[in-house]
Amino acid sequence: MPLDKAALGTRYVCFSCGARFYDLNREEPNCPTCGSDQRENPNPDPREALMSRFNKRRRKKKAPEAPATSADDSFMAPMTVADDDDDKKADKAKKVEKAKKADETAKADKAEKPDDDKKAKKADKTEKADKTAKADKAEKADDDKKAKKAEKADDDKKAKKAKKADETAKADKAEKADDDKKAKKAKKAKKADETAKADETAKADETAKADKAEKADKADKAEKADKAGA
């Protein structure tokens, strides 16, 4: 013969070990298998809380006689056929709720997917733009480097050319100065030579004139001597 349900108290499915039991209207609904206090359930079943409040109100209206049960805390009240039906209904309700949640999750995922695709495309576009910007920046830096290198090479070439032209101008100037110096020296030597020749010619003329005058004087004296001897 099944026990009176009012005397069994509130039915629980232990959140820790899964054991099913009645609290027998005790103040502390501890699991007889593992000892877990069902009031500490992190995800309480709202039906159990409702039944607990209902049983408390019934206990206040009518204090039932204590059932002929053992005082041992490890006692587990037997489950009746009605309890099994209730369990089946509860399991079915949980399955329906689970399927409903799964359907809602699938719909949410389906609605979220286009948004994720849009975000992914945007991220991909941003990444491509960033890569392009980096490539352009690197290319510009490379071009600037090449331009600076070419400019430096051109400046070096111009500097070398200017230096060579300056050296050539200095050499030409030095050579011209040397040529001028040689020309002046040659001109001076020529003038001195001409002067020496002129002096020599004048001296020769004077000597010739003296010899001629001396001969004329000798001839005159000889002529006078001849006239005197006659």
C-alpha positions as CSV (number, residue, x, y, z in Angstrom):
1,M,0.0,0.0,0.0
2,P,1.5,3.4,-1.0
3,L,2.2,6.0,1.5
4,D,0.2,9.2,1.8
5,K,1.7,11.8,-0.5
6,A,1.1,14.6,2.0
7,A,3.2,12.6,4.5
8,L,6.0,12.1,1.9
9,G,6.5,15.9,1.5
10,T,8.2,17.5,-1.5
11,R,9.8,15.3,-4.2
12,Y,13.3,16.1,-5.3
13,V,15.8,15.0,-8.0
14,C,19.2,15.6,-6.4
15,F,21.2,18.2,-8.4
16,S,24.4,16.5,-7.4
17,C,23.9,12.7,-7.8
18,G,20.5,12.5,-9.6
19,A,18.8,10.4,-7.0
20,R,15.0,10.9,-6.6
21,F,13.6,11.2,-3.1
22,Y,11.0,12.9,-0.9
23,D,12.0,15.2,2.0
24,L,9.4,13.6,4.3
25,N,8.5,17.2,5.4
26,R,11.9,17.8,7.0
27,E,13.2,21.3,7.4
28,E,16.5,20.5,5.6
29,P,15.9,18.6,2.2
30,N,19.1,16.7,2.2
31,C,19.7,13.9,-0.3
32,P,19.8,10.5,1.4
33,T,22.4,9.3,-1.1
34,C,25.0,12.0,-1.2
35,G,23.8,14.4,1.6
36,S,23.5,17.5,-0.7
37,D,21.2,20.2,0.6
38,Q,18.7,20.8,-2.3
39,R,18.3,24.4,-1.2
40,E,21.8,25.0,-2.6
41,N,20.8,23.8,-6.1
42,P,22.4,26.4,-8.5
43,N,19.6,25.7,-11.1
44,P,16.5,24.9,-9.1
45,D,13.5,23.4,-10.8
46,P,10.6,25.9,-10.4
47,R,8.2,23.0,-10.0
48,E,10.0,21.7,-7.0
49,A,10.0,25.2,-5.4
50,L,6.2,25.5,-6.1
51,M,5.5,22.1,-4.6
52,S,7.7,23.0,-1.6
53,R,5.6,26.1,-1.0
54,F,2.4,24.2,-1.5
55,N,3.4,21.5,1.0
56,K,4.4,24.1,3.5
57,R,0.9,25.7,3.3
58,R,-0.7,22.2,3.7
59,R,1.5,21.5,6.7
60,K,0.3,24.7,8.3
61,K,-3.4,23.8,7.7
62,K,-3.1,20.2,8.8
63,A,-0.2,18.7,10.7
64,P,-0.1,15.1,9.4
65,E,0.9,12.2,11.6
66,A,4.4,11.1,11.3
67,P,4.6,8.2,8.9
68,A,5.8,4.8,10.0
69,T,9.3,5.3,8.7
70,S,12.8,4.8,10.0
71,A,14.4,7.8,11.7
72,D,17.5,7.1,9.7
73,D,18.4,10.1,7.4
74,S,19.4,7.7,4.6
75,F,15.7,6.6,4.2
76,M,14.5,6.9,0.6
77,A,10.7,6.9,0.2
78,P,9.5,4.4,-2.4
79,M,8.3,5.7,-5.7
80,T,4.7,4.9,-6.8
81,V,3.2,4.3,-10.3
82,A,1.8,7.8,-10.1
83,D,5.3,9.1,-9.3
84,D,6.6,7.4,-12.4
85,D,3.9,9.0,-14.5
86,D,4.8,12.4,-13.1
87,D,8.4,11.7,-13.8
88,K,7.6,10.7,-17.4
89,K,5.6,13.9,-17.9
90,A,8.4,15.9,-16.3
91,D,10.9,14.3,-18.6
92,K,8.7,14.9,-21.6
93,A,8.2,18.5,-20.6
94,K,12.0,18.9,-20.2
95,K,12.5,17.3,-23.7
96,V,10.0,19.7,-25.2
97,E,11.6,22.6,-23.4
98,K,15.1,21.4,-24.6
99,A,13.8,21.1,-28.2
100,K,12.3,24.5,-28.0
101,K,15.5,26.0,-26.7
102,A,17.5,24.1,-29.4
103,D,15.1,25.5,-32.1
104,E,15.4,29.0,-30.7
105,T,19.2,28.7,-30.6
106,A,19.3,27.4,-34.2
107,K,17.1,30.4,-35.3
108,A,19.4,32.8,-33.4
109,D,22.4,31.2,-35.0
110,K,20.8,31.4,-38.5
111,A,19.9,35.1,-37.9
112,E,23.4,35.7,-36.5
113,K,25.2,34.0,-39.4
114,P,24.4,36.8,-42.0
115,D,25.7,39.3,-39.6
116,D,28.8,37.3,-38.9
117,D,29.3,36.9,-42.7
118,K,28.9,40.7,-43.1
119,K,31.4,41.3,-40.2
120,A,33.8,38.7,-41.8
121,K,33.6,40.4,-45.2
122,K,34.1,43.8,-43.6
123,A,37.1,42.4,-41.6
124,D,38.5,40.8,-44.8
125,K,38.1,44.1,-46.6
126,T,39.7,46.0,-43.8
127,E,42.6,43.5,-43.8
128,K,43.1,43.8,-47.5
129,A,43.0,47.6,-47.3
130,D,45.5,47.5,-44.5
131,K,47.8,45.1,-46.5
132,T,47.5,47.4,-49.6
133,A,48.3,50.5,-47.5
134,K,51.3,48.7,-46.0
135,A,52.5,47.6,-49.5
136,D,52.0,51.2,-50.8
137,K,53.9,52.6,-47.9
138,A,56.8,50.1,-48.3
139,E,56.9,50.8,-52.1
140,K,56.9,54.5,-51.4
141,A,59.7,54.1,-48.9
142,D,61.7,52.0,-51.4
143,D,61.1,54.6,-54.2
144,D,62.2,57.4,-51.8
145,K,65.3,55.4,-51.0
146,K,66.1,54.8,-54.6
147,A,65.5,58.5,-55.4
148,K,67.8,59.6,-52.6
149,K,70.4,57.1,-53.8
150,A,70.1,58.3,-57.4
151,E,70.3,61.9,-56.3
152,K,73.4,61.3,-54.2
153,A,75.0,59.4,-57.1
154,D,74.2,62.4,-59.4
155,D,75.6,64.9,-56.8
156,D,78.8,62.8,-56.5
157,K,79.1,62.7,-60.3
158,K,78.6,66.5,-60.6
159,A,81.1,67.1,-57.7
160,K,83.7,64.9,-59.5
161,K,83.1,66.6,-62.8
162,A,83.4,70.0,-61.1
163,K,86.6,69.0,-59.3
164,K,88.1,67.7,-62.5
165,A,87.1,70.9,-64.4
166,D,88.7,72.9,-61.6
167,E,91.9,70.9,-61.7
168,T,92.0,71.2,-65.5
169,A,91.5,75.0,-65.2
170,K,94.3,75.2,-62.7
171,A,96.6,73.1,-64.9
172,D,95.8,75.3,-67.9
173,K,96.5,78.4,-65.9
174,A,99.8,77.0,-64.6
175,E,100.8,75.9,-68.1
176,K,99.8,79.3,-69.5
177,A,101.9,81.1,-66.8
178,D,104.8,78.8,-67.6
179,D,104.4,79.5,-71.3
180,D,104.3,83.3,-70.6
181,K,107.4,83.0,-68.5
182,K,109.2,81.1,-71.2
183,A,108.1,83.5,-73.9
184,K,109.3,86.5,-71.8
185,K,112.6,84.7,-71.2
186,A,113.0,83.9,-74.9
187,K,112.0,87.5,-75.9
188,K,114.6,88.9,-73.4
189,A,117.3,86.5,-74.7
190,K,116.5,87.5,-78.3
191,K,116.7,91.2,-77.4
192,A,120.0,90.6,-75.7
193,D,121.3,88.7,-78.7
194,E,120.1,91.5,-81.0
195,T,121.8,94.1,-78.8
196,A,125.0,92.1,-78.8
197,K,124.9,91.8,-82.6
198,A,124.2,95.5,-83.0
199,D,127.1,96.3,-80.7
200,E,129.3,94.0,-82.6
201,T,128.3,95.5,-85.9
202,A,128.8,99.0,-84.6
203,K,132.2,98.1,-83.3
204,A,133.1,96.5,-86.6
205,D,132.0,99.6,-88.4
206,E,134.1,101.8,-86.2
207,T,137.1,99.6,-86.7
208,A,136.6,99.6,-90.5
209,K,136.2,103.4,-90.4
210,A,139.4,103.7,-88.3
211,D,141.3,101.4,-90.7
212,K,140.1,103.4,-93.7
213,A,141.1,106.7,-92.1
214,E,144.4,105.3,-91.2
215,K,145.0,104.1,-94.7
216,A,143.9,107.4,-96.2
217,D,146.3,109.2,-93.9
218,K,149.1,106.9,-94.8
219,A,148.4,107.4,-98.5
220,D,148.4,111.1,-98.0
221,K,151.7,111.1,-96.2
222,A,153.2,108.9,-98.9
223,E,152.0,111.2,-101.6
224,K,153.4,114.2,-99.8
225,A,156.7,112.4,-99.3
226,D,156.8,111.6,-103.0
227,K,156.2,115.2,-103.9
228,A,158.9,116.4,-101.6
229,G,161.5,113.9,-103.0
230,A,160.9,115.1,-106.5
